[in-house]
């Protein structure tokens, strides 16, 4: 089930996601990776749940690609 990354309950460690890094917010460039940690504590976030990828990059989830 793919999702848009705005609900914390949809985002779990190990999922492959597309995120927008802070420096890419103007352009909307997506970075693909696997979720390591969830950094947003609230249940939802209008700009996407903030995560750390396994490679250490941090950004907001725009699209969840796989379970």
mmCIF file of the N, C-alpha and C atoms, coordinates in Angstrom:
data_MODEL
# 
_entry.id   MODEL 
# 
loop_
_atom_site.group_PDB 
_atom_site.id 
_atom_site.type_symbol 
_atom_site.label_atom_id 
_atom_site.label_alt_id 
_atom_site.label_comp_id 
_atom_site.label_asym_id 
_atom_site.label_entity_id 
_atom_site.label_seq_id 
_atom_site.pdbx_PDB_ins_code 
_atom_site.Cartn_x 
_atom_site.Cartn_y 
_atom_site.Cartn_z 
_atom_site.occupancy 
_atom_site.B_iso_or_equiv 
_atom_site.pdbx_formal_charge 
_atom_site.auth_seq_id 
_atom_site.auth_comp_id 
_atom_site.auth_asym_id 
_atom_site.auth_atom_id 
_atom_site.pdbx_PDB_model_num 
ATOM 1   N N  . UNK A 1 1  ? 0.849  -1.201 0.000  1.00 0.00 ? 1  UNK A N  1 
ATOM 2   C CA . UNK A 1 1  ? 0.000  0.000  0.000  1.00 0.00 ? 1  UNK A CA 1 
ATOM 3   C C  . UNK A 1 1  ? 0.873  1.235  0.000  1.00 0.00 ? 1  UNK A C  1 
ATOM 4   N N  . UNK A 1 2  ? 0.871  1.969  -1.071 1.00 0.00 ? 2  UNK A N  1 
ATOM 5   C CA . UNK A 1 2  ? 1.650  3.205  -1.131 1.00 0.00 ? 2  UNK A CA 1 
ATOM 6   C C  . UNK A 1 2  ? 0.866  4.320  -0.455 1.00 0.00 ? 2  UNK A C  1 
ATOM 7   N N  . UNK A 1 3  ? 1.566  5.259  0.126  1.00 0.00 ? 3  UNK A N  1 
ATOM 8   C CA . UNK A 1 3  ? 0.914  6.388  0.786  1.00 0.00 ? 3  UNK A CA 1 
ATOM 9   C C  . UNK A 1 3  ? 1.658  7.660  0.479  1.00 0.00 ? 3  UNK A C  1 
ATOM 10  N N  . UNK A 1 4  ? 1.133  8.773  1.017  1.00 0.00 ? 4  UNK A N  1 
ATOM 11  C CA . UNK A 1 4  ? 1.746  10.060 0.711  1.00 0.00 ? 4  UNK A CA 1 
ATOM 12  C C  . UNK A 1 4  ? 2.700  10.530 1.800  1.00 0.00 ? 4  UNK A C  1 
ATOM 13  N N  . UNK A 1 5  ? 2.869  9.772  2.869  1.00 0.00 ? 5  UNK A N  1 
ATOM 14  C CA . UNK A 1 5  ? 3.872  10.117 3.859  1.00 0.00 ? 5  UNK A CA 1 
ATOM 15  C C  . UNK A 1 5  ? 3.466  11.174 4.860  1.00 0.00 ? 5  UNK A C  1 
ATOM 16  N N  . UNK A 1 6  ? 2.168  11.525 4.891  1.00 0.00 ? 6  UNK A N  1 
ATOM 17  C CA . UNK A 1 6  ? 1.716  12.544 5.848  1.00 0.00 ? 6  UNK A CA 1 
ATOM 18  C C  . UNK A 1 6  ? 1.247  11.943 7.165  1.00 0.00 ? 6  UNK A C  1 
ATOM 19  N N  . UNK A 1 7  ? 0.950  10.641 7.174  1.00 0.00 ? 7  UNK A N  1 
ATOM 20  C CA . UNK A 1 7  ? 0.503  9.980  8.400  1.00 0.00 ? 7  UNK A CA 1 
ATOM 21  C C  . UNK A 1 7  ? 1.637  9.155  8.985  1.00 0.00 ? 7  UNK A C  1 
ATOM 22  N N  . UNK A 1 8  ? 1.968  9.430  10.251 1.00 0.00 ? 8  UNK A N  1 
ATOM 23  C CA . UNK A 1 8  ? 3.086  8.743  10.881 1.00 0.00 ? 8  UNK A CA 1 
ATOM 24  C C  . UNK A 1 8  ? 2.861  7.223  10.900 1.00 0.00 ? 8  UNK A C  1 
ATOM 25  N N  . UNK A 1 9  ? 1.585  6.817  11.040 1.00 0.00 ? 9  UNK A N  1 
ATOM 26  C CA . UNK A 1 9  ? 1.277  5.385  11.130 1.00 0.00 ? 9  UNK A CA 1 
ATOM 27  C C  . UNK A 1 9  ? 1.605  4.638  9.835  1.00 0.00 ? 9  UNK A C  1 
ATOM 28  N N  . UNK A 1 10 ? 1.723  5.362  8.714  1.00 0.00 ? 10 UNK A N  1 
ATOM 29  C CA . UNK A 1 10 ? 2.028  4.725  7.421  1.00 0.00 ? 10 UNK A CA 1 
ATOM 30  C C  . UNK A 1 10 ? 3.525  4.536  7.202  1.00 0.00 ? 10 UNK A C  1 
ATOM 31  N N  . UNK A 1 11 ? 4.331  5.281  7.967  1.00 0.00 ? 11 UNK A N  1 
ATOM 32  C CA . UNK A 1 11 ? 5.780  5.310  7.748  1.00 0.00 ? 11 UNK A CA 1 
ATOM 33  C C  . UNK A 1 11 ? 6.446  4.432  8.797  1.00 0.00 ? 11 UNK A C  1 
ATOM 34  N N  . UNK A 1 12 ? 7.215  3.433  8.331  1.00 0.00 ? 12 UNK A N  1 
ATOM 35  C CA . UNK A 1 12 ? 7.859  2.513  9.255  1.00 0.00 ? 12 UNK A CA 1 
ATOM 36  C C  . UNK A 1 12 ? 9.299  2.267  8.818  1.00 0.00 ? 12 UNK A C  1 
ATOM 37  N N  . UNK A 1 13 ? 10.182 2.005  9.786  1.00 0.00 ? 13 UNK A N  1 
ATOM 38  C CA . UNK A 1 13 ? 11.554 1.656  9.420  1.00 0.00 ? 13 UNK A CA 1 
ATOM 39  C C  . UNK A 1 13 ? 11.560 0.463  8.464  1.00 0.00 ? 13 UNK A C  1 
ATOM 40  N N  . UNK A 1 14 ? 12.436 0.533  7.465  1.00 0.00 ? 14 UNK A N  1 
ATOM 41  C CA . UNK A 1 14 ? 12.549 -0.549 6.498  1.00 0.00 ? 14 UNK A CA 1 
ATOM 42  C C  . UNK A 1 14 ? 11.788 -0.304 5.216  1.00 0.00 ? 14 UNK A C  1 
ATOM 43  N N  . UNK A 1 15 ? 10.873 0.676  5.211  1.00 0.00 ? 15 UNK A N  1 
ATOM 44  C CA . UNK A 1 15 ? 10.133 0.984  3.989  1.00 0.00 ? 15 UNK A CA 1 
ATOM 45  C C  . UNK A 1 15 ? 11.008 1.785  3.033  1.00 0.00 ? 15 UNK A C  1 
ATOM 46  N N  . UNK A 1 16 ? 10.800 1.571  1.746  1.00 0.00 ? 16 UNK A N  1 
ATOM 47  C CA . UNK A 1 16 ? 11.453 2.398  0.727  1.00 0.00 ? 16 UNK A CA 1 
ATOM 48  C C  . UNK A 1 16 ? 10.557 3.607  0.467  1.00 0.00 ? 16 UNK A C  1 
ATOM 49  N N  . UNK A 1 17 ? 11.156 4.792  0.530  1.00 0.00 ? 17 UNK A N  1 
ATOM 50  C CA . UNK A 1 17 ? 10.391 6.035  0.399  1.00 0.00 ? 17 UNK A CA 1 
ATOM 51  C C  . UNK A 1 17 ? 11.141 7.019  -0.489 1.00 0.00 ? 17 UNK A C  1 
ATOM 52  N N  . UNK A 1 18 ? 10.392 7.998  -1.008 1.00 0.00 ? 18 UNK A N  1 
ATOM 53  C CA . UNK A 1 18 ? 10.987 9.179  -1.633 1.00 0.00 ? 18 UNK A CA 1 
ATOM 54  C C  . UNK A 1 18 ? 10.824 10.328 -0.646 1.00 0.00 ? 18 UNK A C  1 
ATOM 55  N N  . UNK A 1 19 ? 11.931 11.010 -0.340 1.00 0.00 ? 19 UNK A N  1 
ATOM 56  C CA . UNK A 1 19 ? 11.881 12.152 0.565  1.00 0.00 ? 19 UNK A CA 1 
ATOM 57  C C  . UNK A 1 19 ? 12.382 13.399 -0.144 1.00 0.00 ? 19 UNK A C  1 
ATOM 58  N N  . UNK A 1 20 ? 12.035 14.560 0.413  1.00 0.00 ? 20 UNK A N  1 
ATOM 59  C CA . UNK A 1 20 ? 12.610 15.831 -0.021 1.00 0.00 ? 20 UNK A CA 1 
ATOM 60  C C  . UNK A 1 20 ? 13.550 16.296 1.082  1.00 0.00 ? 20 UNK A C  1 
ATOM 61  N N  . UNK A 1 21 ? 14.825 16.437 0.733  1.00 0.00 ? 21 UNK A N  1 
ATOM 62  C CA . UNK A 1 21 ? 15.818 16.953 1.678  1.00 0.00 ? 21 UNK A CA 1 
ATOM 63  C C  . UNK A 1 21 ? 15.582 18.445 1.888  1.00 0.00 ? 21 UNK A C  1 
ATOM 64  N N  . UNK A 1 22 ? 16.033 18.948 3.053  1.00 0.00 ? 22 UNK A N  1 
ATOM 65  C CA . UNK A 1 22 ? 15.812 20.361 3.363  1.00 0.00 ? 22 UNK A CA 1 
ATOM 66  C C  . UNK A 1 22 ? 16.334 21.265 2.242  1.00 0.00 ? 22 UNK A C  1 
ATOM 67  N N  . UNK A 1 23 ? 17.531 20.961 1.727  1.00 0.00 ? 23 UNK A N  1 
ATOM 68  C CA . UNK A 1 23 ? 18.106 21.828 0.691  1.00 0.00 ? 23 UNK A CA 1 
ATOM 69  C C  . UNK A 1 23 ? 17.385 21.693 -0.647 1.00 0.00 ? 23 UNK A C  1 
ATOM 70  N N  . UNK A 1 24 ? 16.526 20.683 -0.779 1.00 0.00 ? 24 UNK A N  1 
ATOM 71  C CA . UNK A 1 24 ? 15.794 20.474 -2.040 1.00 0.00 ? 24 UNK A CA 1 
ATOM 72  C C  . UNK A 1 24 ? 14.341 20.943 -1.964 1.00 0.00 ? 24 UNK A C  1 
ATOM 73  N N  . UNK A 1 25 ? 13.952 21.592 -0.851 1.00 0.00 ? 25 UNK A N  1 
ATOM 74  C CA . UNK A 1 25 ? 12.551 21.984 -0.697 1.00 0.00 ? 25 UNK A CA 1 
ATOM 75  C C  . UNK A 1 25 ? 12.100 22.956 -1.786 1.00 0.00 ? 25 UNK A C  1 
ATOM 76  N N  . UNK A 1 26 ? 13.000 23.843 -2.218 1.00 0.00 ? 26 UNK A N  1 
ATOM 77  C CA . UNK A 1 26 ? 12.628 24.807 -3.273 1.00 0.00 ? 26 UNK A CA 1 
ATOM 78  C C  . UNK A 1 26 ? 12.347 24.101 -4.591 1.00 0.00 ? 26 UNK A C  1 
ATOM 79  N N  . UNK A 1 27 ? 13.167 23.105 -4.920 1.00 0.00 ? 27 UNK A N  1 
ATOM 80  C CA . UNK A 1 27 ? 13.041 22.451 -6.219 1.00 0.00 ? 27 UNK A CA 1 
ATOM 81  C C  . UNK A 1 27 ? 12.097 21.253 -6.179 1.00 0.00 ? 27 UNK A C  1 
ATOM 82  N N  . UNK A 1 28 ? 11.912 20.682 -4.984 1.00 0.00 ? 28 UNK A N  1 
ATOM 83  C CA . UNK A 1 28 ? 11.067 19.502 -4.872 1.00 0.00 ? 28 UNK A CA 1 
ATOM 84  C C  . UNK A 1 28 ? 11.755 18.227 -5.325 1.00 0.00 ? 28 UNK A C  1 
ATOM 85  N N  . UNK A 1 29 ? 13.082 18.280 -5.499 1.00 0.00 ? 29 UNK A N  1 
ATOM 86  C CA . UNK A 1 29 ? 13.840 17.099 -5.933 1.00 0.00 ? 29 UNK A CA 1 
ATOM 87  C C  . UNK A 1 29 ? 13.691 15.978 -4.896 1.00 0.00 ? 29 UNK A C  1 
ATOM 88  N N  . UNK A 1 30 ? 13.416 14.763 -5.382 1.00 0.00 ? 30 UNK A N  1 
ATOM 89  C CA . UNK A 1 30 ? 13.199 13.621 -4.492 1.00 0.00 ? 30 UNK A CA 1 
ATOM 90  C C  . UNK A 1 30 ? 14.468 12.805 -4.335 1.00 0.00 ? 30 UNK A C  1 
ATOM 91  N N  . UNK A 1 31 ? 14.640 12.258 -3.152 1.00 0.00 ? 31 UNK A N  1 
ATOM 92  C CA . UNK A 1 31 ? 15.746 11.364 -2.844 1.00 0.00 ? 31 UNK A CA 1 
ATOM 93  C C  . UNK A 1 31 ? 15.141 10.056 -2.358 1.00 0.00 ? 31 UNK A C  1 
ATOM 94  N N  . UNK A 1 32 ? 15.566 8.927  -2.938 1.00 0.00 ? 32 UNK A N  1 
ATOM 95  C CA . UNK A 1 32 ? 14.998 7.623  -2.586 1.00 0.00 ? 32 UNK A CA 1 
ATOM 96  C C  . UNK A 1 32 ? 15.899 6.926  -1.583 1.00 0.00 ? 32 UNK A C  1 
ATOM 97  N N  . UNK A 1 33 ? 15.273 6.278  -0.625 1.00 0.00 ? 33 UNK A N  1 
ATOM 98  C CA . UNK A 1 33 ? 16.051 5.534  0.353  1.00 0.00 ? 33 UNK A CA 1 
ATOM 99  C C  . UNK A 1 33 ? 15.160 4.703  1.245  1.00 0.00 ? 33 UNK A C  1 
ATOM 100 N N  . UNK A 1 34 ? 15.799 4.053  2.208  1.00 0.00 ? 34 UNK A N  1 
ATOM 101 C CA . UNK A 1 34 ? 15.095 3.174  3.143  1.00 0.00 ? 34 UNK A CA 1 
ATOM 102 C C  . UNK A 1 34 ? 15.068 3.848  4.507  1.00 0.00 ? 34 UNK A C  1 
ATOM 103 N N  . UNK A 1 35 ? 13.875 3.894  5.125  1.00 0.00 ? 35 UNK A N  1 
ATOM 104 C CA . UNK A 1 35 ? 13.693 4.574  6.411  1.00 0.00 ? 35 UNK A CA 1 
ATOM 105 C C  . UNK A 1 35 ? 14.462 3.856  7.511  1.00 0.00 ? 35 UNK A C  1 
ATOM 106 N N  . UNK A 1 36 ? 15.219 4.645  8.281  1.00 0.00 ? 36 UNK A N  1 
ATOM 107 C CA . UNK A 1 36 ? 15.894 4.119  9.469  1.00 0.00 ? 36 UNK A CA 1 
ATOM 108 C C  . UNK A 1 36 ? 15.167 4.562  10.731 1.00 0.00 ? 36 UNK A C  1 
ATOM 109 N N  . UNK A 1 37 ? 14.938 5.879  10.864 1.00 0.00 ? 37 UNK A N  1 
ATOM 110 C CA . UNK A 1 37 ? 14.289 6.440  12.064 1.00 0.00 ? 37 UNK A CA 1 
ATOM 111 C C  . UNK A 1 37 ? 13.212 7.422  11.649 1.00 0.00 ? 37 UNK A C  1 
ATOM 112 N N  . UNK A 1 38 ? 12.147 7.499  12.467 1.00 0.00 ? 38 UNK A N  1 
ATOM 113 C CA . UNK A 1 38 ? 11.126 8.534  12.309 1.00 0.00 ? 38 UNK A CA 1 
ATOM 114 C C  . UNK A 1 38 ? 11.487 9.675  13.244 1.00 0.00 ? 38 UNK A C  1 
ATOM 115 N N  . UNK A 1 39 ? 11.512 10.895 12.717 1.00 0.00 ? 39 UNK A N  1 
ATOM 116 C CA . UNK A 1 39 ? 11.908 12.062 13.504 1.00 0.00 ? 39 UNK A CA 1 
ATOM 117 C C  . UNK A 1 39 ? 10.727 12.950 13.874 1.00 0.00 ? 39 UNK A C  1 
ATOM 118 N N  . UNK A 1 40 ? 9.577  12.736 13.246 1.00 0.00 ? 40 UNK A N  1 
ATOM 119 C CA . UNK A 1 40 ? 8.364  13.494 13.593 1.00 0.00 ? 40 UNK A CA 1 
ATOM 120 C C  . UNK A 1 40 ? 7.597  12.700 14.638 1.00 0.00 ? 40 UNK A C  1 
ATOM 121 N N  . UNK A 1 41 ? 7.223  13.364 15.728 1.00 0.00 ? 41 UNK A N  1 
ATOM 122 C CA . UNK A 1 41 ? 6.488  12.670 16.796 1.00 0.00 ? 41 UNK A CA 1 
ATOM 123 C C  . UNK A 1 41 ? 4.977  12.785 16.660 1.00 0.00 ? 41 UNK A C  1 
ATOM 124 N N  . UNK A 1 42 ? 4.494  13.824 15.956 1.00 0.00 ? 42 UNK A N  1 
ATOM 125 C CA . UNK A 1 42 ? 3.051  13.996 15.821 1.00 0.00 ? 42 UNK A CA 1 
ATOM 126 C C  . UNK A 1 42 ? 2.472  12.947 14.868 1.00 0.00 ? 42 UNK A C  1 
ATOM 127 N N  . UNK A 1 43 ? 1.187  12.695 14.979 1.00 0.00 ? 43 UNK A N  1 
ATOM 128 C CA . UNK A 1 43 ? 0.529  11.647 14.196 1.00 0.00 ? 43 UNK A CA 1 
ATOM 129 C C  . UNK A 1 43 ? 0.505  11.978 12.709 1.00 0.00 ? 43 UNK A C  1 
ATOM 130 N N  . UNK A 1 44 ? 0.367  13.266 12.391 1.00 0.00 ? 44 UNK A N  1 
ATOM 131 C CA . UNK A 1 44 ? 0.361  13.686 10.987 1.00 0.00 ? 44 UNK A CA 1 
ATOM 132 C C  . UNK A 1 44 ? 1.198  14.957 10.846 1.00 0.00 ? 44 UNK A C  1 
ATOM 133 N N  . UNK A 1 45 ? 1.637  15.225 9.634  1.00 0.00 ? 45 UNK A N  1 
ATOM 134 C CA . UNK A 1 45 ? 2.337  16.483 9.345  1.00 0.00 ? 45 UNK A CA 1 
ATOM 135 C C  . UNK A 1 45 ? 1.997  16.897 7.925  1.00 0.00 ? 45 UNK A C  1 
ATOM 136 N N  . UNK A 1 46 ? 1.576  18.159 7.736  1.00 0.00 ? 46 UNK A N  1 
ATOM 137 C CA . UNK A 1 46 ? 1.115  18.587 6.402  1.00 0.00 ? 46 UNK A CA 1 
ATOM 138 C C  . UNK A 1 46 ? 2.193  18.501 5.319  1.00 0.00 ? 46 UNK A C  1 
ATOM 139 N N  . UNK A 1 47 ? 3.465  18.591 5.705  1.00 0.00 ? 47 UNK A N  1 
ATOM 140 C CA . UNK A 1 47 ? 4.535  18.539 4.705  1.00 0.00 ? 47 UNK A CA 1 
ATOM 141 C C  . UNK A 1 47 ? 5.197  17.179 4.618  1.00 0.00 ? 47 UNK A C  1 
ATOM 142 N N  . UNK A 1 48 ? 4.689  16.216 5.378  1.00 0.00 ? 48 UNK A N  1 
ATOM 143 C CA . UNK A 1 48 ? 5.274  14.873 5.361  1.00 0.00 ? 48 UNK A CA 1 
ATOM 144 C C  . UNK A 1 48 ? 6.020  14.580 6.649  1.00 0.00 ? 48 UNK A C  1 
ATOM 145 N N  . UNK A 1 49 ? 6.041  13.315 7.020  1.00 0.00 ? 49 UNK A N  1 
ATOM 146 C CA . UNK A 1 49 ? 6.740  12.889 8.225  1.00 0.00 ? 49 UNK A CA 1 
ATOM 147 C C  . UNK A 1 49 ? 8.250  12.982 7.977  1.00 0.00 ? 49 UNK A C  1 
ATOM 148 N N  . UNK A 1 50 ? 8.965  13.558 8.939  1.00 0.00 ? 50 UNK A N  1 
ATOM 149 C CA . UNK A 1 50 ? 10.424 13.685 8.786  1.00 0.00 ? 50 UNK A CA 1 
ATOM 150 C C  . UNK A 1 50 ? 11.076 12.376 9.216  1.00 0.00 ? 50 UNK A C  1 
ATOM 151 N N  . UNK A 1 51 ? 11.982 11.896 8.373  1.00 0.00 ? 51 UNK A N  1 
ATOM 152 C CA . UNK A 1 51 ? 12.662 10.629 8.650  1.00 0.00 ? 51 UNK A CA 1 
ATOM 153 C C  . UNK A 1 51 ? 14.164 10.763 8.409  1.00 0.00 ? 51 UNK A C  1 
ATOM 154 N N  . UNK A 1 52 ? 14.905 9.832  8.997  1.00 0.00 ? 52 UNK A N  1 
ATOM 155 C CA . UNK A 1 52 ? 16.325 9.656  8.670  1.00 0.00 ? 52 UNK A CA 1 
ATOM 156 C C  . UNK A 1 52 ? 16.414 8.368  7.876  1.00 0.00 ? 52 UNK A C  1 
ATOM 157 N N  . UNK A 1 53 ? 17.090 8.433  6.716  1.00 0.00 ? 53 UNK A N  1 
ATOM 158 C CA . UNK A 1 53 ? 17.297 7.243  5.904  1.00 0.00 ? 53 UNK A CA 1 
ATOM 159 C C  . UNK A 1 53 ? 18.482 6.446  6.444  1.00 0.00 ? 53 UNK A C  1 
ATOM 160 N N  . UNK A 1 54 ? 18.605 5.214  5.986  1.00 0.00 ? 54 UNK A N  1 
ATOM 161 C CA . UNK A 1 54 ? 19.706 4.360  6.433  1.00 0.00 ? 54 UNK A CA 1 
ATOM 162 C C  . UNK A 1 54 ? 21.067 4.951  6.080  1.00 0.00 ? 54 UNK A C  1 
ATOM 163 N N  . UNK A 1 55 ? 21.117 5.795  5.037  1.00 0.00 ? 55 UNK A N  1 
ATOM 164 C CA . UNK A 1 55 ? 22.397 6.419  4.674  1.00 0.00 ? 55 UNK A CA 1 
ATOM 165 C C  . UNK A 1 55 ? 22.649 7.725  5.431  1.00 0.00 ? 55 UNK A C  1 
ATOM 166 N N  . UNK A 1 56 ? 21.729 8.084  6.344  1.00 0.00 ? 56 UNK A N  1 
ATOM 167 C CA . UNK A 1 56 ? 21.927 9.244  7.204  1.00 0.00 ? 56 UNK A CA 1 
ATOM 168 C C  . UNK A 1 56 ? 21.273 10.531 6.727  1.00 0.00 ? 56 UNK A C  1 
ATOM 169 N N  . UNK A 1 57 ? 20.749 10.547 5.507  1.00 0.00 ? 57 UNK A N  1 
ATOM 170 C CA . UNK A 1 57 ? 20.089 11.760 5.011  1.00 0.00 ? 57 UNK A CA 1 
ATOM 171 C C  . UNK A 1 57 ? 18.740 11.932 5.710  1.00 0.00 ? 57 UNK A C  1 
ATOM 172 N N  . UNK A 1 58 ? 18.359 13.199 5.941  1.00 0.00 ? 58 UNK A N  1 
ATOM 173 C CA . UNK A 1 58 ? 17.120 13.517 6.642  1.00 0.00 ? 58 UNK A CA 1 
ATOM 174 C C  . UNK A 1 58 ? 16.225 14.347 5.735  1.00 0.00 ? 58 UNK A C  1 
ATOM 175 N N  . UNK A 1 59 ? 14.946 13.989 5.689  1.00 0.00 ? 59 UNK A N  1 
ATOM 176 C CA . UNK A 1 59 ? 14.001 14.767 4.895  1.00 0.00 ? 59 UNK A CA 1 
ATOM 177 C C  . UNK A 1 59 ? 12.580 14.347 5.206  1.00 0.00 ? 59 UNK A C  1 
ATOM 178 N N  . UNK A 1 60 ? 11.642 14.951 4.497  1.00 0.00 ? 60 UNK A N  1 
ATOM 179 C CA . UNK A 1 60 ? 10.226 14.666 4.703  1.00 0.00 ? 60 UNK A CA 1 
ATOM 180 C C  . UNK A 1 60 ? 9.712  13.715 3.627  1.00 0.00 ? 60 UNK A C  1 
ATOM 181 N N  . UNK A 1 61 ? 8.953  12.721 4.063  1.00 0.00 ? 61 UNK A N  1 
ATOM 182 C CA . UNK A 1 61 ? 8.440  11.700 3.142  1.00 0.00 ? 61 UNK A CA 1 
ATOM 183 C C  . UNK A 1 61 ? 7.395  12.303 2.218  1.00 0.00 ? 61 UNK A C  1 
ATOM 184 N N  . UNK A 1 62 ? 7.596  12.127 0.923  1.00 0.00 ? 62 UNK A N  1 
ATOM 185 C CA . UNK A 1 62 ? 6.617  12.560 -0.075 1.00 0.00 ? 62 UNK A CA 1 
ATOM 186 C C  . UNK A 1 62 ? 5.837  11.370 -0.615 1.00 0.00 ? 62 UNK A C  1 
ATOM 187 N N  . UNK A 1 63 ? 6.474  10.221 -0.694 1.00 0.00 ? 63 UNK A N  1 
ATOM 188 C CA . UNK A 1 63 ? 5.824  9.041  -1.270 1.00 0.00 ? 63 UNK A CA 1 
ATOM 189 C C  . UNK A 1 63 ? 6.387  7.783  -0.625 1.00 0.00 ? 63 UNK A C  1 
ATOM 190 N N  . UNK A 1 64 ? 5.486  6.883  -0.260 1.00 0.00 ? 64 UNK A N  1 
ATOM 191 C CA . UNK A 1 64 ? 5.896  5.580  0.249  1.00 0.00 ? 64 UNK A CA 1 
ATOM 192 C C  . UNK A 1 64 ? 5.809  4.603  -0.921 1.00 0.00 ? 64 UNK A C  1 
ATOM 193 N N  . UNK A 1 65 ? 6.924  3.914  -1.209 1.00 0.00 ? 65 UNK A N  1 
ATOM 194 C CA . UNK A 1 65 ? 6.980  3.102  -2.423 1.00 0.00 ? 65 UNK A CA 1 
ATOM 195 C C  . UNK A 1 65 ? 6.692  1.635  -2.174 1.00 0.00 ? 65 UNK A C  1 
ATOM 196 N N  . UNK A 1 66 ? 7.036  1.128  -0.987 1.00 0.00 ? 66 UNK A N  1 
ATOM 197 C CA . UNK A 1 66 ? 6.819  -0.303 -0.759 1.00 0.00 ? 66 UNK A CA 1 
ATOM 198 C C  . UNK A 1 66 ? 6.626  -0.603 0.716  1.00 0.00 ? 66 UNK A C  1 
ATOM 199 N N  . UNK A 1 67 ? 5.915  -1.678 0.984  1.00 0.00 ? 67 UNK A N  1 
ATOM 200 C CA . UNK A 1 67 ? 5.742  -2.169 2.367  1.00 0.00 ? 67 UNK A CA 1 
ATOM 201 C C  . UNK A 1 67 ? 7.005  -2.855 2.799  1.00 0.00 ? 67 UNK A C  1 
# 
